[in-house]
Amino acid sequence: MTFQRSSGILLHPTSLPGPNGIGELGPDAYAWIDWLGGTGSSLWQVLPLGPTSYGDSPYQCFSAFAGNPYLISFERLTADGLLEEIDFHDRPRFDPARVDYGTIYYWKLAVLDRAFERFKKRKFENQKKELDDFRAKHAHWLPEYALFMALKDAHGGQPWWEWPEKLRLRDAATLAKAQKAHERAVEKHEFRQYLFFKHWEELREYAHENGVQIVGDIPIFVAYDSSDVWANRELFYLDDQGNLTVQAGVPPDYFSETGQLWGNPLYRWDMHMQSGYTWWFDRMRAVLDQVDIVRLDHFRGFYDYWEVPGDAKTAEHGRWVKGPGADFFNKLNETLGELPIIAEDLGDLHPKVYELRDQFNLPGMKILVFAFGEEHPGIFAPHNYTSNTVVYTGTHDNDTVRGWYERVSEKERDMARRYLARDGHDISWDLIRLAWSSVSVFALAPSQDFLGLGNEARMNKPGTLGPQNWSWRVLREAFEPGLQARIRDANQLYGRSFQFERTGDGPSPD
């Protein structure tokens, strides 16, 4: 697919400002789109939008199809009559600069339960019709997901492989009884999904009306503790009791000396092939119903992937196993047509991975904070780019540009200064200008780099768990006119400006 030269900002919705402990799909999200459109940028990149599980990572979700209920807008629910001011009487005092996942898990979900009870008790005829329509549209995944989440609730959040055997192994009679016994809880989770999709679809429509496309993300693997694996065990390498026989990860690289042990189940690609990749293509359709362009995470896994024993403690010892390769993408194009995909092709890759990427004309990724070290000389330097690439200053897995510059050796800093012909005092913007001036079709940077923030604003450190990961939030006052004008100037100067004349007010965020 041919893309147009443009630019954008990476900012996950959880990082948006707002009063309820985490970013939401409400007024601040609409204000963000207004501000982004005013920069002349036409791309908003987000991370996966699913319901996060242990560790709060958007790359470990309870479903590859569902949405994150934490993002549901309380302001929108209040405007719709599903919440009232009394429902916020116990709102905690949140840190506006950090997501406190433990607190919002208990408080925000409890408030959503109040909205559900009000929905059940009062008429809300239009919303109830919308919920019925939503159930019908998402019938290929919603019932399994809602039952899965209801059962997790009933078992104190235990992972599905620790449930009683007949539930774990999906005995039909036992599931039928569970469906009846937990009917209200199942409906509650369906209701939350209806709200998420309603809010997200309206926000996406508003983005389109303002000339903004959304770049989404598909993690190649799904979480072990997910409705996807529980409901489709035959598609993954599990034993008869549902235990992992092998697991996903990557060997040691520039992110981690011991590799990254992801703990995801690996696909039985033979079974996917026999089914015509039905599950995968349903997943692709679902994501492209939410976003406009997809970053396919860990693209190399379609050529080969690192297989680690199921009981391993690190990812150091494993083996490379062939993936489905070109057959997957040929069938994908035959079924869904040529899709707007970015290939995340980072890491120490076999040349055949690049051949697979180029066979389907997929743009790969370039990361500027990798351009000046000794391990990968030249690979990420802009003078070696082609136009069919997407350049980032850094991604959610990297330190911020300022954090990187303050941490690396003087030799690497000197190389950066020489390459840039700058003294490094404004290093974040030095790299933004370098990215924007490159031949890459897309240039993107995390919002932290536009703000010149340091390591304290890093989104994630791969291979670690902790409260710093995935918790950074931007303050509302950060999106000010001076910064907007500076980005707009860069877009105009380097031919990435998207000129959009608004023709109407669009949907109200309230």
N, C-alpha and C positions, 0 to 999 in steps of 0.2 A: 504494500500500500504506500502511496506517495504522500508524504507529509509536507506541510508548508513551514518555512523558516519562522520560528516563533520562540517564545520564552515562557517561563513560569516559575512558580514558587511551591516548594514542598512544605506543607503544613497540615498535619493530621488533625481531623476535627476535635479530637480529645484535647488538643493544645489551644483551642480557641478560648478567649476570655468568657466570663459569665459568672453568675452568682451561685451556681449549684454544684461546685466542686470539680467540674469537668466540662470541657467544651460540649456544646449542644447544637442541634440543628435549628436554632431559633434566631432571634434578632441579631446576635453577634455574628452568626454565620452569614446572614444576608448582608450585614455591614461589611464583612470581610470581602465578599464578592464585589460589592460596590467599589471598595478600595482597590482590590486587585485589578478590576477592569480599568480603573483610573490610571494604573501604571502603564497601560498599553500591553500588558502581558495577557496571554489568552489561555494559559494552562494553569490549573490548580492540581497539584499532585497530592494524593492521599495515600495512606497505608491501607492494608486490608480492613474492611469495615465490619468484620464479624464479631460475635460475642466472645470476648476474651476469657481465657481460663486461668489456670495457675500461672503466676508470674506476670500476668496482665499484658502479655505480648499479643499484638494483633496478628502475629504469625503462628499463634497457637490458639485456635478458636474451637468452640464447641460445635461449630458447623461451618462448612465451606459455603453455605447458601444463606444462612440467617444473618441478620443485622445486629449491631450492638445496642441493646436497650439503654445503656448509659447515655447514648447520644440523643435520646428522645427529648424534645424541648418542653420543659415545664411551662414556659411562657405560652407556647402554642396550645398546650392542654388546658391552661387556664382560660385562654381566649375562646376555646371550644366548649367550655363549661364542664370539662372532665376533672378539673382541679379547682379548688377555691383557696382563698388566702389562709384559711384555717389549716390547710394541709401542709403549710410551711412553718407552722409554729415551732417545730423542733429542728429547724435547719441548723446544722453545725456551723461554727465559724471556720470557714475554709481558707486555706492559704491560696491567694489568687495566682501564685506562681508555680504551684505544684498540684498534681492530682493525688489525692489521698484515697487510693483504691479501697482500702479496708473500710473507710468511713462511708464512701458512697455505695459500697456493696450493701451495707445495712440500711442506710438512710434513703438513698434514691430508689432502690427497688421497693422499699416499703411505701414510698409516696406513689410509685406506679401502681402498687396494689390498691391504694385508695382510689386512684382513677378507675381501676378495673371494677371495684365494688360500686362506684357511682354509675359506671356504664351499665352494669347489670341491673341496678335498681331503677334507673330512669329510662325514659323512652329512647332518645338518641337514635331515632329511626334511620336517618341517613347514614350515620356511622355504622350501625348494625348491618345495613345493606352493603356498605363498603367492606366490612369484615367478611361477610359471606362471599363477596366477589373475590376478595383477597385469598380466602381459603381455596377457592376453585382454581385461581390462577397459579397458586404455588403448591398444588396438591402433590407434586412429585417429590417434595422434601419436607413440607411443613408438618404433616402428621407425625412422622418419625421424630423430627426434632422436638416438637412440643411434648411428646410422650417421654422422650429421652430426658428432657429437662425436668419434667414432672417427677420422674423416677429419681433423678439426682437429688431433687429437693427432698423427696421422701426418704432417701438414704443418707441424709446429712452431707451431701456434696461428694460422696464417695465416687471414685472413677468406676465406670461400668464393669470392669473386669473384677471388681470386688463385690458386686451385687450377688444375691442368691443365684444359684446355677441356672435355674429355669428362666430367670430374667436375663442373665448374662448371655445365655445361649439362645434366647429368643424362642422359647417354647410357645407355640401359637395359642394354646388355651390360657397359659399364664399371662401372655400379653393382652389377650382379650379381657381378662379379669382386671388387669392393671389399668387398662384404658377406662373401664367403667368406674373403678375405685378412685381414680385420680382425674375424673372428668373435669372438675372445676380448675384444677391446676393446669391441665392441658390447655383449657380454654384461655387461661391467664397468659400462658406463653404465646399462644396464637395472637392474642390481643396485643401483647408487646411488639410482636413482629409486624403486625398491621400498622401500629403507630410509627415504628421506625421507618418502614418503607413509605408510608404516606409523607412523613416529614422529609425524608431524603429525596423522594421523587419530585416534590414541590421545590426543594432547594436546587436540585439539578436543573429543573426547568428554568428557574430564575437565573442560574448561571448561564444557560444557553441564551436567554433573552438579553444578557449582558455581554455576549461574545466570549464567554469562558467555557472551555472544555475541561473535563475532569480526567486526570490520569490516575487509574486505579492500579491495583497490585494483586496478582494471584501467586501465593506461595505454592511451589510445586507440590509440597507434601501437606498433608492434613494432620491435625492433632490426633494422637492415640485416643485420648479421652474425648471423643466426638461422636455425634450421631452418625456421621458419615461412616466411621469404622464399625460402630456397633451394629448398624443396619446393613452393612455390606461387607461382612467379614471375609467373604470369598474373594474379594478384590485385593486383599492385603496378606502379607506373610505373617500369619498367626497360627498358633497350634490349636488343637481341638478345644482347649479351654479359653481361648482368646488371648493368650500370652504372646508377646513379641518373640519371634524366632530370630529376626534381624531388625536393625533399626538404622535410621538415616543419620548422616553427619557429613562432615568434610574433614580431610586430613589436616595436619598442621599447615598453616599458611601465615600471611602477614597480619591476620586478625588474631590468631591464637597459636601458641607453641605446641599445645596438645591437641590441636584441632577443635572442632565444635561438635559435641555430641548432642544432636537435636532430639533424639528420642521418638521421632515420628516413625510410624510403621511404613514399610516400603511396599510399593505396588507390585501386585502380581500382574505384570504387563501381559502375560499370556492370556489371562482371563479378560483383561480389558480389550485386547485385540479380538478375542472371540465374540465379545458383545458389540463390536463395532465402536468401541470407546464411548458407549452411551453415557456412562456416568460423567466422564470428562467433558463431553460436549454439552451436557446439561449444565455443568459447572461454568463453562465458557459463556453459554447463553445468559446464565444468571448474572454473571459479573458484568457482561456488556449491556445488561438492562440497567445497571447502576452507574456505569462510567462510560467514557467515550474512547479511551485508549488504555491498553492494559500493559503494564510492566510484568513480564513473565519471570518471576523470581527463580533463581538457580536454574537458568536455562540449560546449563551443561547436563543436568540430570536427565534430559531427554536423549542425550547421546550416551552418557554413562554416569553412574552414581556410586558414591562411596557406601559400601555395605559393611556395617559393623555388627558383631554378635549382639543378640538381644540383651545379654547380661553385662555388656561392657560398661566400664566406668569413664573411659575417655574414648576419643575417636582416633587415637593413634594407630590402632591395629585393625585393619579392615582390608577390603579389596574393591577394585573397580569392577562394576557389572554393567553390561550393555543395557541401555534403555531402548525405547521403541524407535528412536531415530526418525528418519524421513517418513516412515509409514504413518506416524501420528499426524504430522503436519499435512501430508498429502490428503489423508482422510478428513482432517479438519477443514481444509480448503474446499474439498468436495462437498462437505456437509453444510458448512456455514459461510463459505465464500472467503475471500481474502480479508483477513482481520487486522485491525490496528494494534499491532503488538510491538513492544520494545523488548528485546532480549537482554536480560541481566546476565552478562557474559563475563563476570569478574572472577578472579582467581587464577590459579595455575592450570591452564586448560590445554587439553589435547588439541592439536591442529584440526582434527575432524569436527570439533565443536564449532569452530569458526566456519568450516565448510558447510555444516548444517545450517547455521545462521544465515550465511550468504546464499545458500540454495533457495531460501524462501524470502530473500531480500529484507531481512529483519534488521533494523538498526540496533547496534550494540551500545554499550555504555562506556563512557570515559570519566575518570574521577581525577580531578586536578590535584588533590592533596597527595596523590600517588605519583605525581609527575617528577618529583625532584629528589627522590631517594635513590639508593644504590641497587635495590633488589630488582627493580623493574625499569631500567633506564630506557627512556624513549617511548615506551608503550603508551603512556598517558600524556605525553607532551603534545600540545596542540598542533605543532608543525607536522605531526604525523597523522592527523585526523583525516577522515574522509567526510563528505557531507552526510552520509547515511549512518550517523552516530548521534547519540544523545550525551551531551556533556553536563556533568554536575560538578560543582565545587566539592561537594561531599554528599553522602546519603545519610539516612537515619542511623546507619551502623558505624559511621565515622565520627570522630571528634569534630567539633566545629572548626572552621578554618583558623580562627584565632587560637583555639585550644591546641590544634595541631602545631601551629607555628611556635607557640610557647613551649611545647613539649619536645620537639625533635632536636637533633643535633645542630650545632652551629654550621656544620658543613652543608646540611640540607637547607637550612635557612639561607645560607650564602648562595647556593644554587638557585633557590627561588628568587632571591633579590636580583641576581645576575640575569636570569631568564626574563624577569618582568621589567628590568631596568627601573626598579623602584627601591626605596629604602626600607619598605616593610612596615612603616608606621600605620598604614591603613590596609593591612594584608587581606582582610576579608573582601574589601571592595576591589583590591588589586586582582584577586582571583575571579571575582564576579565579572569584571571587565574582560579578563582573559577568556573566560567561558563565553561571554556574549559576543566577543569579536571573532570567535573561532568559526570554522566552516560547518560545524555540527548543525543539523537541522533543528534540533531543540537544545536550548540552554536552560538549565534549571539550577536552583540553589535553595537550600533550606532557609526558612525565614530567619533562623538564628544568625546566618551569615550576613544577611542584609542588615541585621541589627548590630553586627560586630560583637557578638557575645562569645564568651569563652567556654571552657570545659564544663562549667556549672550548668550550661544549657544543652549539653549533649543529650540526645534522645535515647540512645541505647549503646551499651558496650557488649558486643557479641560474646557469648559463652559465660555470661554472668547473670545472676539474679540479684535484685535489690530494689529498694524504693526509688533510686535515681532513674532506673530504666523506665521509659515510656511515660514519665510523669511530668515532663516539662510543659509549662503553659506560657503563652505570651500575654503580656499585660495590654489592656485595651488601648492605653495611651501610646503604645509603640507604633501603631499604624497612624502616623501623622502626615500632614501634607508635604513636609520637606522631604521625607523619605520617598513618598509616592512620586514626587517630582524628579528625584534623583534616579529612580528606576525607570521612569518614563523617558528621561533623557538618554539613558543607556540603550533602551529599546529603539529609540529613534536613531541614535548615533550608529548602531550596529545592525540596522535593518531588521529588527525583530518586532517592531511596534505593530500592534493590532489596533487599528482605528475603528472604533465602534460608536455609532450614533444611536443612543437609546430612543426607542420609538414609543415607549409607554412606561407606566410606573411598575409593571410586573406585579406578581402576587405579593401581598402584604406578608411580612414576617410575623405579624401579630395575630 
